[in-house]
Amino acid sequence: MANADPKSVQPEGSLFINGGFVAGAGAALPVIYPATGQVVAELAEADGGQVDAALAAAVEAQKAWAALPGVERGRVLRRAADIIRARNAELSRIETMDTGKPLQETLVADPTSAADALEYFGGQAAMLGGDHIQLGRDWAYTIREPLGVCVGIGAWNYPMQIAAWKSAPALACGNAMVFKPSETTPLTALALAEIYREAGLPDGVFNVVQGRGEVGAALVNDPRVAKVSLTGSVPTGRKVYAAAAEGMRHVTMELGGKSPILVFDDADLEDAVSGAINGNFYASGQVCSNGTRVFVQSGLMDAFLERLKARLEAGIVAGDPLDEAVNYGPMVSNAQRQIVLGYVEKGLAEGARLITGGKAMDREGFYVEPTVFADVTDDMTIAREEIFGPVMSVLSFETEEEGIARANATEFGLSGAVFTADLTRGHRVAAALECGSAWINAYNLTPVEVPFGGSKMSGVGRENGPRAIENFSQLKTVYVGMGPVEAAY
Ligand SMILES: NC(=O)C1=CN([C@@H]2O[C@H](COP(=O)(O)OP(=O)(O)OC[C@H]3O[C@@H](n4cnc5c(N)ncnc54)[C@H](O)[C@@H]3O)[C@@H](O)[C@H]2O)C=CC1
């Protein structure tokens, strides 16, 4: 792979603690370029002493950071955003080599989304405050305080975006953070740490440690930690939530999904097909909010499947993700590819009808063909479990009531969508879907200005939007007695 120069993404150190790079003292953590299987960087996990050092640095730095005026904290975040935008091309290349996502995608959706979050929360930092409450003669006021040291733990599909979506509101509120990226994609959180330093962030306010689940668990269990924000799967979320509860720590849980898209007979066919494509094959299907159960009203089914197949087969350009003409990349790892292929086999065995795809691609790297199954029923494994790959299930429905009931018949509740020309039905269905984000005639648009998160098993709390700061701060009430103190005796 000509472009994949192994040395070009090797960071100065595996960890970033107290304002500087440090070599990891723990187990080896090779970074594999998913398009070739080649090792492109050699990192190492943090050992126990280094996890401790990162937390100690965060504790040490947090109070002085919190004591700065919000406008100064915000300025650092906005400077960091400017640096990210200026280096978008290089950061996107690193993200592509780490995740395998096409450069065409990372250039517009990864560092840029991180910069959006830093600008948005950088702007909010100066506006944080409490209320004044008049109580007759007495009065009270509230102070918005940071929580202290927050831990962020990331998944591998949007490494830089996740690091920024968590650290931007945390830092805006005056917290410090120790962030652990996914062991599969450790690189861009380090780049973010370096950029924060360049933007003037005091040492110790943002630290990065690497490692597998045990390192995450060590962070979550540490008594110095006030809050844990995880992006990951439901099984990991359960463990992390339970561990955080021991210390009564605040949590945000951004977990998995099996989201529905309802396409009604009156929908614009091309828009509905576009929505289903955006909700299933972007990032080769490795998106938590994907609409992997596409319910199509029976009158539109044949036309929908025909257009979907034609557009996929004509439009997919698989290849080296570093080539900007390529719009379809590999799975993040061989293990993930095997999981996805296992689900395809189950789909076939349980009687779903393969419309297109269904195989590993005949090339180096971890590619799986974009796959569509029709005649899927609610009880099939592929309709119930999160696959986290490019596998769309198409199911048929007749009435609105039936469509909504079946769409909601899942333990997940991350996202959902409705495609219809009927304005009132659009809003009615959006209101009825049990999920954190519902789209009407659109899919997977998640700008930082709007809250994002899940209901049911898909999560707790929301990232982004005007109230995300509530997840990284707490209110102190100060009651002010203005007169004589009365006592009963
Ligand atoms: N709702 C959302 O915003 C998003 C959710 N996801 C979900 O993430 C999953 C895919 O990502 P994966 O990295 O495979 O998830 P995962 O659950 O395997 O790992 C997530 C992170 O948790 C860490 N971890 C694992 N065990 C831990 C423990 N006991 N204590 C603390 N940390 C631990 C891992 O090292 C990793 O950094 C999917 O289920 C996907 O839906 C992905 C992106 C966005």
PDBQT file of the ligand as one rigid body, heavy atoms in Angstrom, charges set to zero:
ROOT
HETATM    1  N1  LIG A 501     -24.158   5.564  21.321  1.00  0.00    +0.000 N 
HETATM    2  C1  LIG A 501     -23.029   5.985  20.823  1.00  0.00    +0.000 C 
HETATM    3  O1  LIG A 501     -22.744   7.169  20.837  1.00  0.00    +0.000 OA
HETATM    4  C2  LIG A 501     -22.057   5.027  20.200  1.00  0.00    +0.000 C 
HETATM    5  C3  LIG A 501     -22.035   3.701  20.562  1.00  0.00    +0.000 C 
HETATM    6  N2  LIG A 501     -21.110   2.841  20.015  1.00  0.00    +0.000 N 
HETATM    7  C4  LIG A 501     -21.165   1.433  20.371  1.00  0.00    +0.000 C 
HETATM    8  O2  LIG A 501     -19.862   0.940  20.636  1.00  0.00    +0.000 OA
HETATM    9  C5  LIG A 501     -19.781  -0.458  20.278  1.00  0.00    +0.000 C 
HETATM   10  C6  LIG A 501     -18.562  -0.708  19.418  1.00  0.00    +0.000 C 
HETATM   11  O3  LIG A 501     -17.423  -0.268  20.036  1.00  0.00    +0.000 OA
HETATM   12  P1  LIG A 501     -16.428  -1.242  20.805  1.00  0.00    +0.000 P 
HETATM   13  O4  LIG A 501     -15.143  -0.498  20.960  1.00  0.00    +0.000 OA
HETATM   14  O5  LIG A 501     -16.428  -2.585  20.184  1.00  0.00    +0.000 OA
HETATM   15  O6  LIG A 501     -17.153  -1.349  22.219  1.00  0.00    +0.000 OA
HETATM   16  P2  LIG A 501     -16.667  -2.068  23.549  1.00  0.00    +0.000 P 
HETATM   17  O7  LIG A 501     -17.831  -2.004  24.465  1.00  0.00    +0.000 OA
HETATM   18  O8  LIG A 501     -16.028  -3.362  23.295  1.00  0.00    +0.000 OA
HETATM   19  O9  LIG A 501     -15.499  -1.117  24.108  1.00  0.00    +0.000 OA
HETATM   20  C7  LIG A 501     -15.716   0.250  24.366  1.00  0.00    +0.000 C 
HETATM   21  C8  LIG A 501     -14.612   0.786  25.251  1.00  0.00    +0.000 C 
HETATM   22  O10 LIG A 501     -14.756   0.270  26.570  1.00  0.00    +0.000 OA
HETATM   23  C9  LIG A 501     -13.533  -0.263  27.036  1.00  0.00    +0.000 C 
HETATM   24  N3  LIG A 501     -13.834  -1.311  28.017  1.00  0.00    +0.000 N 
HETATM   25  C10 LIG A 501     -14.087  -2.619  27.789  1.00  0.00    +0.000 A 
HETATM   26  N4  LIG A 501     -14.354  -3.256  28.962  1.00  0.00    +0.000 NA
HETATM   27  C11 LIG A 501     -14.284  -2.322  29.938  1.00  0.00    +0.000 A 
HETATM   28  C12 LIG A 501     -14.477  -2.349  31.357  1.00  0.00    +0.000 A 
HETATM   29  N5  LIG A 501     -14.809  -3.460  32.009  1.00  0.00    +0.000 N 
HETATM   30  N6  LIG A 501     -14.333  -1.191  32.039  1.00  0.00    +0.000 NA
HETATM   31  C13 LIG A 501     -14.028  -0.053  31.409  1.00  0.00    +0.000 A 
HETATM   32  N7  LIG A 501     -13.824   0.041  30.076  1.00  0.00    +0.000 NA
HETATM   33  C14 LIG A 501     -13.954  -1.080  29.343  1.00  0.00    +0.000 A 
HETATM   34  C15 LIG A 501     -12.839  -0.748  25.773  1.00  0.00    +0.000 C 
HETATM   35  O11 LIG A 501     -11.472  -0.894  25.981  1.00  0.00    +0.000 OA
HETATM   36  C16 LIG A 501     -13.200   0.390  24.812  1.00  0.00    +0.000 C 
HETATM   37  O12 LIG A 501     -12.346   1.498  24.982  1.00  0.00    +0.000 OA
HETATM   38  C17 LIG A 501     -21.069  -0.752  19.566  1.00  0.00    +0.000 C 
HETATM   39  O13 LIG A 501     -21.964  -1.420  20.415  1.00  0.00    +0.000 OA
HETATM   40  C18 LIG A 501     -21.603   0.616  19.225  1.00  0.00    +0.000 C 
HETATM   41  O14 LIG A 501     -22.976   0.641  19.022  1.00  0.00    +0.000 OA
HETATM   42  C19 LIG A 501     -20.198   3.249  19.111  1.00  0.00    +0.000 C 
HETATM   43  C20 LIG A 501     -20.176   4.569  18.721  1.00  0.00    +0.000 C 
HETATM   44  C21 LIG A 501     -21.120   5.545  19.194  1.00  0.00    +0.000 C 
ENDROOT
TORSDOF 0
